[in-house]
Amino acid sequence: MLAQLRPAIVMIVLFTALTGLAYPLAITGVAQLAFSTQANGGVIERNGKIVGSSLIGQSFASDRYFHGRPSATSAPDPTDSTKTVDAPYNAANSSGSNLGPTSQKLIDRVNSAIETEFAVGRIDVVAADAVTASGSGLDPHISPQFALAQVPAVARAGGLNESRVRALVEEHTEQRFIGLIGEPRVNVLELNLALDALRPEIISSRRHN
């Protein structure tokens, strides 16, 4: 009996050590060395305070900032656990809307978003990602087209020079990886942080003039 159990016990211990300890530790080590920013959540700090993540989008309501694409993530309804409520960019519940292209609900939602954007004068050209949610609901990027469409409204609300804000968008536009993979994109949080850094420069310039 012992002769039959010994190999089984040895294999259990061996593969537990290999797959349960050695492999995870090796992968963690490689991730920390090769992709330390991503492995640690892409956390962005300003003045010692965490302001967000470069990997997960967040909502910006003020007209002084660039807005991200819509998010279809949800959270449990605090008043009824059997239901859910909208919770944009809820990192604990990554999901899309699961609405197909022929869904009337999706069509109504897109049309409503278009009307809202035009009504408040934020954009005059509608990019696809301005009115549709991403598959994850957590996309931190928007297309350059959507970002550029927001430039006049952001500049107007913040009292900034429109050409300088446009240049800021171009500076923060990331190109395709090795020129082939992905699409050009703009990280909304990083762009808005650059916008914050621009305002003291404008104030200082006005004082010296």
MDAnalysis code that builds the backbone (N, CA, C; Angstrom):
import MDAnalysis as mda
import numpy as np

u = mda.Universe.empty(627, n_residues=209, atom_resindex=np.repeat(np.arange(209), 3), trajectory=True)
u.add_TopologyAttr("name", ["N", "CA", "C"] * 209)
u.add_TopologyAttr("resid", np.arange(1, 210))
u.add_TopologyAttr("resname", ["MET", "LEU", "ALA", "GLN", "LEU", "ARG", "PRO", "ALA", "ILE", "VAL", "MET", "ILE", "VAL", "LEU", "PHE", "THR", "ALA", "LEU", "THR", "GLY", "LEU", "ALA", "TYR", "PRO", "LEU", "ALA", "ILE", "THR", "GLY", "VAL", "ALA", "GLN", "LEU", "ALA", "PHE", "SER", "THR", "GLN", "ALA", "ASN", "GLY", "GLY", "VAL", "ILE", "GLU", "ARG", "ASN", "GLY", "LYS", "ILE", "VAL", "GLY", "SER", "SER", "LEU", "ILE", "GLY", "GLN", "SER", "PHE", "ALA", "SER", "ASP", "ARG", "TYR", "PHE", "HIS", "GLY", "ARG", "PRO", "SER", "ALA", "THR", "SER", "ALA", "PRO", "ASP", "PRO", "THR", "ASP", "SER", "THR", "LYS", "THR", "VAL", "ASP", "ALA", "PRO", "TYR", "ASN", "ALA", "ALA", "ASN", "SER", "SER", "GLY", "SER", "ASN", "LEU", "GLY", "PRO", "THR", "SER", "GLN", "LYS", "LEU", "ILE", "ASP", "ARG", "VAL", "ASN", "SER", "ALA", "ILE", "GLU", "THR", "GLU", "PHE", "ALA", "VAL", "GLY", "ARG", "ILE", "ASP", "VAL", "VAL", "ALA", "ALA", "ASP", "ALA", "VAL", "THR", "ALA", "SER", "GLY", "SER", "GLY", "LEU", "ASP", "PRO", "HIS", "ILE", "SER", "PRO", "GLN", "PHE", "ALA", "LEU", "ALA", "GLN", "VAL", "PRO", "ALA", "VAL", "ALA", "ARG", "ALA", "GLY", "GLY", "LEU", "ASN", "GLU", "SER", "ARG", "VAL", "ARG", "ALA", "LEU", "VAL", "GLU", "GLU", "HIS", "THR", "GLU", "GLN", "ARG", "PHE", "ILE", "GLY", "LEU", "ILE", "GLY", "GLU", "PRO", "ARG", "VAL", "ASN", "VAL", "LEU", "GLU", "LEU", "ASN", "LEU", "ALA", "LEU", "ASP", "ALA", "LEU", "ARG", "PRO", "GLU", "ILE", "ILE", "SER", "SER", "ARG", "ARG", "HIS", "ASN"])
u.atoms.positions = np.array([
    [0.824, -1.209, 0.000],
    [0.000, 0.000, 0.000],
    [0.860, 1.263, 0.000],
    [1.850, 1.308, 0.901],
    [2.721, 2.475, 1.000],
    [3.487, 2.695, -0.302],
    [3.896, 1.571, -0.913],
    [4.632, 1.679, -2.177],
    [3.773, 2.312, -3.264],
    [2.461, 2.121, -3.193],
    [1.558, 2.696, -4.187],
    [1.215, 4.153, -3.874],
    [1.146, 4.468, -2.565],
    [0.795, 5.831, -2.167],
    [1.956, 6.809, -2.313],
    [3.206, 6.290, -2.093],
    [4.362, 7.175, -2.103],
    [4.488, 7.974, -3.408],
    [4.415, 7.332, -4.580],
    [4.540, 8.113, -5.834],
    [3.442, 9.175, -5.971],
    [2.219, 8.840, -5.540],
    [1.116, 9.799, -5.643],
    [1.360, 11.011, -4.742],
    [1.802, 10.738, -3.514],
    [2.080, 11.830, -2.578],
    [3.216, 12.705, -3.083],
    [4.270, 12.053, -3.589],
    [5.412, 12.805, -4.126],
    [4.969, 13.699, -5.290],
    [4.143, 13.171, -6.204],
    [3.680, 13.946, -7.353],
    [2.804, 15.122, -6.913],
    [1.953, 14.895, -5.908],
    [1.104, 15.981, -5.408],
    [1.958, 17.107, -4.833],
    [2.928, 16.715, -3.997],
    [3.806, 17.711, -3.381],
    [4.632, 18.440, -4.447],
    [5.163, 17.676, -5.409],
    [6.004, 18.258, -6.457],
    [5.233, 19.270, -7.305],
    [4.066, 18.857, -7.798],
    [3.305, 19.756, -8.671],
    [2.658, 20.906, -7.904],
    [2.371, 20.700, -6.614],
    [1.900, 21.817, -5.796],
    [2.985, 22.875, -5.679],
    [4.221, 22.406, -5.459],
    [5.352, 23.335, -5.355],
    [5.621, 24.037, -6.684],
    [5.529, 23.272, -7.792],
    [5.818, 23.843, -9.105],
    [4.725, 24.799, -9.586],
    [3.488, 24.308, -9.587],
    [2.394, 25.110, -10.152],
    [1.753, 26.065, -9.153],
    [1.874, 25.755, -7.867],
    [1.251, 26.601, -6.856],
    [2.175, 27.646, -6.274],
    [3.505, 27.409, -6.358],
    [4.466, 28.347, -5.777],
    [5.474, 28.871, -6.801],
    [6.241, 27.950, -7.384],
    [7.323, 28.361, -8.268],
    [6.829, 29.131, -9.496],
    [5.826, 28.580, -10.174],
    [5.329, 29.236, -11.401],
    [4.723, 30.609, -11.117],
    [3.801, 30.745, -10.138],
    [3.260, 32.084, -9.854],
    [4.338, 33.089, -9.452],
    [5.324, 32.636, -8.650],
    [6.391, 33.541, -8.243],
    [7.239, 33.966, -9.437],
    [7.499, 33.020, -10.351],
    [8.289, 33.339, -11.545],
    [7.566, 34.339, -12.431],
    [6.270, 34.117, -12.661],
    [5.481, 35.023, -13.493],
    [5.386, 36.406, -12.848],
    [5.198, 36.442, -11.524],
    [5.149, 37.720, -10.812],
    [6.461, 38.472, -10.957],
    [7.572, 37.731, -10.831],
    [8.889, 38.353, -10.977],
    [9.103, 38.912, -12.373],
    [8.730, 38.142, -13.399],
    [8.868, 38.612, -14.782],
    [7.997, 39.844, -15.016],
    [6.774, 39.808, -14.502],
    [5.860, 40.940, -14.678],
    [6.411, 42.199, -14.017],
    [6.974, 42.056, -12.823],
    [7.520, 43.215, -12.120],
    [8.734, 43.792, -12.841],
    [9.526, 42.916, -13.451],
    [10.718, 43.377, -14.161],
    [10.392, 43.963, -15.527],
    [9.541, 43.285, -16.280],
    [9.272, 43.694, -17.661],
    [8.095, 44.650, -17.798],
    [7.093, 44.523, -16.910],
    [5.886, 45.360, -17.014],
    [5.492, 45.877, -15.641],
    [6.403, 46.540, -14.975],
    [6.154, 46.943, -13.591],
    [4.962, 47.889, -13.462],
    [4.802, 48.814, -14.398],
    [3.682, 49.755, -14.323],
    [2.353, 49.026, -14.413],
    [2.226, 48.165, -15.433],
    [0.973, 47.428, -15.612],
    [0.730, 46.456, -14.465],
    [1.790, 45.779, -14.003],
    [1.648, 44.789, -12.933],
    [1.176, 45.425, -11.627],
    [1.485, 46.700, -11.449],
    [1.087, 47.399, -10.224],
    [-0.137, 48.279, -10.418],
    [-0.872, 48.010, -11.489],
    [-2.158, 48.681, -11.687],
    [-2.103, 49.997, -12.428],
    [-0.927, 50.377, -12.937],
    [-0.829, 51.639, -13.666],
    [-1.211, 52.844, -12.827],
    [-0.943, 52.773, -11.527],
    [-1.352, 53.841, -10.609],
    [-0.616, 55.143, -10.932],
    [-1.371, 56.251, -10.936],
    [-0.797, 57.573, -11.186],
    [-0.927, 58.408, -9.914],
    [0.170, 58.988, -9.487],
    [0.175, 59.820, -8.282],
    [0.529, 61.260, -8.628],
    [-0.050, 62.172, -7.907],
    [0.295, 63.587, -8.008],
    [0.388, 64.153, -6.599],
    [1.541, 64.735, -6.269],
    [1.774, 65.304, -4.944],
    [1.530, 64.290, -3.838],
    [1.970, 63.042, -4.080],
    [1.852, 62.005, -3.072],
    [0.470, 61.409, -2.933],
    [-0.470, 61.820, -3.789],
    [-1.838, 61.303, -3.706],
    [-2.175, 60.528, -4.986],
    [-2.812, 59.368, -4.819],
    [-3.232, 58.583, -5.977],
    [-4.448, 59.262, -6.615],
    [-4.329, 59.562, -7.915],
    [-5.424, 60.248, -8.610],
    [-6.146, 59.330, -9.587],
    [-5.617, 58.131, -9.802],
    [-6.281, 57.208, -10.714],
    [-5.311, 56.206, -11.293],
    [-5.758, 55.535, -12.330],
    [-4.954, 54.522, -13.004],
    [-4.939, 54.811, -14.503],
    [-3.799, 54.575, -15.121],
    [-3.700, 54.762, -16.574],
    [-4.365, 53.610, -17.316],
    [-4.769, 52.558, -16.573],
    [-5.343, 51.364, -17.200],
    [-6.859, 51.277, -17.054],
    [-7.427, 52.089, -16.172],
    [-8.869, 52.045, -15.919],
    [-9.442, 53.450, -16.020],
    [-10.473, 53.612, -16.816],
    [-11.081, 54.921, -17.002],
    [-11.820, 55.393, -15.763],
    [-12.169, 56.654, -15.753],
    [-12.974, 57.213, -14.680],
    [-13.841, 58.332, -15.244],
    [-14.880, 58.677, -14.520],
    [-15.823, 59.690, -15.006],
    [-15.302, 61.097, -14.737],
    [-15.480, 61.964, -15.727],
    [-15.192, 63.386, -15.576],
    [-16.459, 64.138, -15.969],
    [-17.044, 64.846, -15.030],
    [-18.309, 65.528, -15.283],
    [-18.126, 66.987, -15.679],
    [-17.058, 67.620, -15.196],
    [-16.854, 69.046, -15.443],
    [-16.587, 69.325, -16.924],
    [-17.129, 70.444, -17.418],
    [-16.883, 70.859, -18.797],
    [-15.433, 71.286, -19.011],
    [-14.711, 71.503, -17.917],
    [-13.320, 71.929, -18.021],
    [-12.385, 70.776, -18.360],
    [-12.932, 69.554, -18.334],
    [-12.110, 68.369, -18.610],
    [-12.621, 67.607, -19.827],
    [-11.731, 66.803, -20.397],
    [-12.126, 65.902, -21.463],
    [-12.914, 64.745, -20.853],
    [-13.930, 64.284, -21.532],
    [-14.757, 63.183, -21.061],
    [-14.350, 61.889, -21.768],
    [-14.451, 60.775, -21.046],
    [-14.176, 59.473, -21.627],
    [-15.406, 58.940, -22.343],
    [-15.267, 57.749, -22.899],
    [-16.410, 57.158, -23.593],
    [-17.417, 56.635, -22.569],
    [-18.661, 56.442, -22.944],
    [-19.656, 55.916, -22.000],
    [-19.237, 54.560, -21.435],
    [-19.687, 54.293, -20.228],
    [-19.388, 53.011, -19.580],
    [-20.697, 52.331, -19.194],
    [-20.808, 51.036, -19.499],
    [-22.050, 50.300, -19.220],
    [-21.948, 49.442, -17.966],
    [-20.914, 49.634, -17.159],
    [-20.772, 48.804, -15.960],
    [-21.851, 49.159, -14.939],
    [-22.125, 48.219, -14.060],
    [-23.184, 48.399, -13.062],
    [-22.713, 47.921, -11.701],
    [-23.568, 48.108, -10.705],
    [-23.297, 47.670, -9.335],
    [-24.624, 47.262, -8.697],
    [-24.586, 46.456, -7.643],
    [-25.838, 46.078, -6.978],
    [-26.593, 47.295, -6.472],
    [-27.894, 47.251, -6.620],
    [-28.738, 48.330, -6.125],
    [-28.722, 48.287, -4.593],
    [-28.297, 49.377, -3.919],
    [-28.219, 49.360, -2.448],
    [-29.567, 49.165, -1.768],
    [-30.649, 49.418, -2.504],
    [-31.985, 49.265, -1.909],
    [-32.644, 47.941, -2.260],
    [-32.065, 47.238, -3.256],
    [-32.630, 45.951, -3.671],
    [-31.507, 45.120, -4.295],
    [-31.024, 44.141, -3.553],
    [-29.865, 43.355, -3.988],
    [-30.147, 42.508, -5.229],
    [-31.414, 42.357, -5.604],
    [-31.740, 41.563, -6.793],
    [-31.644, 42.402, -8.070],
    [-31.413, 43.705, -7.923],
    [-31.339, 44.597, -9.071],
    [-29.970, 45.268, -9.141],
    [-29.710, 45.899, -10.264],
    [-28.453, 46.630, -10.421],
    [-28.737, 48.076, -10.821],
    [-27.757, 48.921, -10.590],
    [-27.848, 50.324, -10.991],
    [-26.610, 50.670, -11.804],
    [-26.717, 51.698, -12.630],
    [-25.568, 52.131, -13.419],
    [-24.453, 52.607, -12.499],
    [-23.243, 52.149, -12.771],
    [-22.074, 52.564, -12.003],
    [-20.894, 52.658, -12.975],
    [-20.791, 53.770, -13.708],
    [-19.746, 53.903, -14.728],
    [-18.346, 53.632, -14.187],
    [-17.585, 52.886, -14.974],
    [-16.188, 52.560, -14.658],
    [-16.043, 51.818, -13.326],
    [-16.998, 50.940, -13.044],
    [-16.918, 50.111, -11.840],
    [-15.922, 48.985, -12.092],
    [-14.716, 49.122, -11.558],
    [-13.641, 48.162, -11.828],
    [-13.923, 46.789, -11.236],
    [-14.879, 46.705, -10.317],
    [-15.220, 45.419, -9.710],
    [-16.217, 44.638, -10.555],
    [-16.686, 45.255, -11.650],
    [-17.706, 44.591, -12.455],
    [-17.536, 44.956, -13.929],
    [-16.393, 44.602, -14.479],
    [-16.121, 44.903, -15.881],
    [-17.122, 44.205, -16.786],
    [-17.789, 44.985, -17.643],
    [-18.771, 44.394, -18.546],
    [-19.183, 45.404, -19.607],
    [-19.698, 44.883, -20.715],
    [-20.278, 45.730, -21.735],
    [-21.784, 45.741, -21.574],
    [-22.471, 46.398, -22.503],
    [-23.926, 46.463, -22.403],
    [-24.588, 45.191, -22.917],
    [-23.845, 44.411, -23.741],
    [-24.371, 43.187, -24.375],
    [-25.561, 43.466, -25.273],
    [-25.672, 44.691, -25.757],
    [-26.751, 45.044, -26.675],
    [-26.244, 44.913, -28.108],
    [-26.992, 44.181, -28.939],
    [-26.591, 43.963, -30.321],
    [-26.864, 45.179, -31.193],
    [-26.293, 45.222, -32.405],
    [-26.455, 46.383, -33.280],
    [-27.892, 46.641, -33.716],
    [-28.768, 45.632, -33.607],
    [-30.169, 45.829, -33.980],
    [-31.048, 46.124, -32.773],
    [-30.441, 46.216, -31.595],
    [-31.208, 46.469, -30.373],
    [-31.794, 47.879, -30.382],
    [-33.094, 47.984, -30.191],
    [-33.735, 49.300, -30.142],
    [-33.262, 50.091, -28.937],
    [-32.989, 49.377, -27.845],
    [-32.492, 50.049, -26.644],
    [-31.143, 50.706, -26.930],
    [-30.272, 50.011, -27.664],
    [-28.969, 50.576, -28.010],
    [-29.142, 51.770, -28.946],
    [-30.025, 51.628, -29.933],
    [-30.270, 52.722, -30.883],
    [-30.783, 53.961, -30.148],
    [-31.729, 53.749, -29.218],
    [-32.265, 54.871, -28.448],
    [-31.182, 55.505, -27.573],
    [-30.339, 54.667, -26.982],
    [-29.281, 55.183, -26.114],
    [-28.287, 56.020, -26.915],
    [-27.902, 55.542, -28.086],
    [-26.950, 56.271, -28.927],
    [-27.557, 57.586, -29.401],
    [-28.793, 57.541, -29.856],
    [-29.450, 58.765, -30.324],
    [-29.581, 59.792, -29.200],
    [-29.893, 59.301, -27.996],
    [-30.005, 60.198, -26.841],
    [-28.659, 60.828, -26.517],
    [-27.591, 60.021, -26.583],
    [-26.249, 60.531, -26.294],
    [-25.839, 61.586, -27.315],
    [-26.163, 61.336, -28.579],
    [-25.836, 62.301, -29.630],
    [-26.566, 63.626, -29.381],
    [-27.857, 63.528, -29.087],
    [-28.641, 64.736, -28.835],
    [-28.098, 65.509, -27.640],
    [-27.696, 64.786, -26.596],
    [-27.169, 65.435, -25.393],
    [-25.868, 66.157, -25.690],
    [-24.960, 65.483, -26.391],
    [-23.665, 66.084, -26.702],
    [-23.837, 67.349, -27.544],
    [-24.736, 67.299, -28.518],
    [-24.960, 68.470, -29.364],
    [-25.678, 69.579, -28.598],
    [-26.609, 69.164, -27.733],
    [-27.412, 70.151, -26.996],
    [-26.548, 71.013, -26.083],
    [-25.571, 70.404, -25.435],
    [-24.713, 71.160, -24.521],
    [-23.542, 71.798, -25.249],
    [-23.437, 71.536, -26.554],
    [-22.397, 72.165, -27.353],
    [-20.996, 71.655, -27.100],
    [-20.892, 70.423, -26.583],
    [-19.546, 69.904, -26.307],
    [-18.837, 69.479, -27.586],
    [-19.583, 68.955, -28.545],
    [-18.954, 68.492, -29.781],
    [-19.825, 68.881, -30.966],
    [-19.190, 68.983, -32.137],
    [-19.950, 69.206, -33.359],
    [-19.720, 68.084, -34.365],
    [-18.860, 67.140, -33.994],
    [-18.618, 65.944, -34.807],
    [-18.701, 64.745, -33.868],
    [-19.463, 63.744, -34.217],
    [-19.668, 62.591, -33.333],
    [-18.758, 61.436, -33.736],
    [-17.799, 61.109, -32.887],
    [-16.980, 59.915, -33.080],
    [-17.729, 58.730, -32.489],
    [-17.474, 57.538, -33.005],
    [-18.203, 56.353, -32.540],
    [-18.054, 56.148, -31.041],
    [-16.841, 56.366, -30.501],
    [-16.636, 56.110, -29.078],
    [-17.200, 57.212, -28.192],
    [-17.757, 58.265, -28.780],
    [-18.389, 59.308, -27.978],
    [-19.753, 58.870, -27.480],
    [-20.350, 57.893, -28.157],
    [-21.726, 57.501, -27.815],
    [-21.903, 56.001, -27.607],
    [-20.804, 55.232, -27.662],
    [-20.893, 53.783, -27.441],
    [-19.908, 53.352, -26.361],
    [-20.330, 52.402, -25.541],
    [-19.478, 51.894, -24.464],
    [-18.521, 50.833, -25.005],
    [-17.402, 50.669, -24.348],
    [-16.450, 49.633, -24.735],
    [-16.897, 48.278, -24.195],
    [-16.270, 47.202, -24.666],
    [-16.628, 45.863, -24.214],
    [-16.357, 45.652, -22.733],
    [-15.320, 46.306, -22.218],
    [-14.978, 46.145, -20.798],
    [-15.725, 47.134, -19.921],
    [-16.099, 48.276, -20.481],
    [-16.699, 49.337, -19.679],
    [-15.681, 50.128, -18.895],
    [-14.391, 49.786, -19.054],
    [-13.334, 50.418, -18.259],
    [-12.271, 51.093, -19.118],
    [-12.540, 51.233, -20.405],
    [-11.535, 51.743, -21.336],
    [-11.052, 53.137, -20.909],
    [-9.733, 53.299, -20.658],
    [-9.221, 54.602, -20.233],
    [-8.917, 55.535, -21.400],
    [-9.035, 55.020, -22.623],
    [-8.671, 55.803, -23.801],
    [-9.889, 56.222, -24.624],
    [-9.711, 57.264, -25.406],
    [-10.674, 57.652, -26.424],
    [-9.909, 57.853, -27.725],
    [-10.633, 57.918, -28.811],
    [-9.992, 58.132, -30.102],
    [-9.537, 59.584, -30.223],
    [-8.499, 59.852, -31.025],
    [-8.090, 61.244, -31.257],
    [-9.238, 62.080, -31.815],
    [-10.105, 61.460, -32.629],
    [-11.237, 62.194, -33.198],
    [-12.171, 62.708, -32.099],
    [-12.466, 61.857, -31.124],
    [-13.338, 62.261, -30.018],
    [-12.665, 63.334, -29.176],
    [-11.375, 63.173, -28.912],
    [-10.646, 64.162, -28.110],
    [-10.618, 65.516, -28.812],
    [-10.305, 65.520, -30.104],
    [-10.226, 66.784, -30.845],
    [-11.582, 67.465, -30.948],
    [-12.660, 66.657, -31.022],
    [-14.003, 67.230, -31.101],
    [-14.367, 67.975, -29.817],
    [-13.731, 67.606, -28.693],
    [-14.029, 68.243, -27.413],
    [-13.188, 69.484, -27.156],
    [-12.164, 69.705, -27.972],
    [-11.217, 70.798, -27.728],
    [-11.891, 72.162, -27.580],
    [-12.759, 72.582, -28.504],
    [-13.360, 73.920, -28.350],
    [-14.111, 74.093, -27.034],
    [-14.891, 73.066, -26.639],
    [-15.678, 73.170, -25.405],
    [-14.785, 73.208, -24.176],
    [-13.747, 72.374, -24.156],
    [-12.831, 72.339, -23.007],
    [-12.072, 73.658, -22.896],
    [-11.596, 74.171, -24.025],
    [-10.865, 75.433, -24.016],
    [-11.765, 76.579, -23.555],
    [-12.997, 76.580, -24.044],
    [-13.947, 77.639, -23.688],
    [-14.278, 77.594, -22.197],
    [-14.540, 76.405, -21.663],
    [-14.916, 76.268, -20.249],
    [-13.760, 76.608, -19.317],
    [-12.535, 76.320, -19.753],
    [-11.378, 76.568, -18.900],
    [-10.675, 77.878, -19.157],
    [-11.171, 78.643, -20.125],
    [-10.537, 79.922, -20.439],
    [-9.150, 79.750, -21.022],
    [-8.962, 78.699, -21.821],
    [-7.658, 78.381, -22.386],
    [-7.632, 78.645, -23.884],
    [-6.422, 78.790, -24.400],
    [-6.256, 78.975, -25.828],
    [-6.560, 77.672, -26.556],
    [-7.450, 77.718, -27.514],
    [-7.885, 76.500, -28.192],
    [-6.752, 75.784, -28.908],
    [-5.867, 76.538, -29.541],
    [-4.754, 75.910, -30.263],
    [-3.806, 75.205, -29.306],
    [-3.647, 75.761, -28.083],
    [-2.764, 75.107, -27.092],
    [-3.391, 73.818, -26.599],
    [-4.699, 73.808, -26.403],
    [-5.388, 72.591, -25.960],
    [-5.322, 71.539, -27.062],
    [-5.474, 71.963, -28.304],
    [-5.391, 71.034, -29.434],
    [-3.982, 70.419, -29.511],
    [-2.978, 71.235, -29.284],
    [-1.600, 70.733, -29.299],
    [-1.384, 69.722, -28.182],
    [-2.052, 69.957, -27.041],
    [-1.938, 69.042, -25.906],
    [-2.505, 67.665, -26.274],
    [-3.624, 67.666, -26.990],
    [-4.207, 66.400, -27.449],
    [-3.246, 65.679, -28.374],
    [-2.646, 66.404, -29.284],
    [-1.716, 65.790, -30.230],
    [-0.486, 65.241, -29.520],
    [-0.036, 65.942, -28.479],
    [1.122, 65.480, -27.709],
    [0.822, 64.177, -26.968],
    [-0.436, 63.989, -26.579],
    [-0.809, 62.808, -25.796],
    [-1.472, 61.717, -26.633],
    [-1.398, 61.838, -27.930],
    [-1.938, 60.801, -28.802],
    [-0.911, 59.680, -28.959],
    [-1.286, 58.484, -28.526],
    [-0.422, 57.317, -28.649],
    [-0.692, 56.632, -29.985],
    [0.380, 56.275, -30.685],
    [0.232, 55.649, -31.994],
    [0.148, 54.130, -31.876],
    [-0.122, 53.474, -32.976],
    [-0.185, 52.016, -33.011],
    [1.140, 51.413, -32.552],
    [1.061, 50.311, -31.800],
    [2.268, 49.613, -31.342],
    [3.015, 49.073, -32.558],
    [4.296, 49.429, -32.653],
    [5.172, 49.109, -33.789],
    [4.499, 49.422, -35.130],
    [3.614, 50.392, -35.100],
    [2.978, 50.865, -36.312],
    [1.918, 49.953, -36.890],
    [1.608, 48.852, -36.187],
    [0.688, 47.865, -36.741],
    [-0.469, 47.487, -35.814],
    [-0.185, 47.374, -34.522],
    [-1.149, 46.813, -33.579],
    [-1.939, 47.914, -32.875],
    [-3.264, 47.740, -32.817],
    [-4.123, 48.692, -32.138],
    [-4.462, 49.892, -33.001],
    [-5.042, 50.900, -32.362],
    [-5.441, 52.127, -33.027],
    [-4.865, 53.327, -32.275],
    [-4.684, 54.457, -32.943],
    [-4.260, 55.672, -32.220],
    [-5.256, 55.976, -31.108],
    [-4.777, 56.452, -29.972],
    [-5.642, 56.629, -28.814],
    [-5.085, 57.719, -27.900],
    [-5.947, 58.222, -27.034],
    [-5.568, 59.261, -26.084],
    [-6.032, 58.829, -24.701],
    [-5.117, 58.803, -23.738],
    [-5.486, 58.454, -22.367],
    [-6.139, 59.671, -21.713],
    [-7.398, 59.534, -21.323],
    [-8.183, 60.674, -20.838],
    [-7.630, 61.238, -19.535],
    [-7.279, 60.378, -18.590],
    [-6.770, 60.855, -17.306],
    [-5.451, 61.605, -17.486],
    [-4.535, 61.031, -18.258],
    [-3.249, 61.682, -18.465],
    [-3.413, 63.019, -19.192],
    [-4.356, 63.068, -20.132],
    [-4.620, 64.326, -20.842],
    [-5.182, 65.373, -19.890],
    [-6.104, 64.980, -19.018],
    [-6.688, 65.939, -18.076],
    [-5.677, 66.413, -17.033],
    [-4.756, 65.535, -16.648],
    [-3.698, 65.954, -15.724],
    [-2.778, 66.971, -16.401],
    [-2.500, 66.756, -17.685],
    [-1.696, 67.721, -18.440],
    [-2.439, 69.042, -18.570],
    [-3.762, 68.958, -18.669],
    [-4.587, 70.162, -18.744],
    [-4.493, 70.944, -17.437],
    [-4.518, 70.238, -16.316],
    [-4.360, 70.892, -15.017],
    [-3.006, 71.587, -14.908],
    [-1.972, 70.919, -15.436],
    [-0.625, 71.500, -15.378],
    [-0.516, 72.722, -16.279],
    [-1.337, 72.789, -17.305],
    [-1.299, 73.910, -18.239],
    [-1.889, 75.176, -17.635],
    [-2.881, 75.041, -16.774],
    [-3.575, 76.215, -16.244],
    [-2.660, 77.128, -15.415],
    [-1.797, 76.590, -14.520],
    [-0.883, 77.489, -13.805],
    [0.039, 78.255, -14.754],
    [0.425, 77.601, -15.872],
    [1.276, 78.273, -16.850],
    [0.542, 79.471, -17.452],
    [-0.753, 79.270, -17.763],
    [-1.548, 80.342, -18.355],
    [-1.705, 81.495, -17.372],
    [-1.991, 81.164, -16.097],
    [-2.165, 82.183, -15.074],
    [-0.879, 82.979, -14.889],
    [0.254, 82.258, -14.822],
    [1.543, 82.904, -14.650],
    [1.858, 83.826, -15.834],
    [1.558, 83.351, -17.036],
    [1.808, 84.146, -18.238],
    [0.999, 85.425, -18.232],
    [-0.265, 85.339, -17.798],
    [-1.130, 86.520, -17.762],
    [-0.630, 87.552, -16.739],
    [-0.119, 87.042, -15.614],
    [0.400, 87.944, -14.592],
    [1.603, 88.720, -15.084],
    [2.447, 88.057, -15.876],
    [3.660, 88.711, -16.372],
    [3.377, 89.626, -17.555],
    [2.193, 89.483, -18.106],
    [1.818, 90.359, -19.213],
    [1.036, 91.516, -18.662],
])
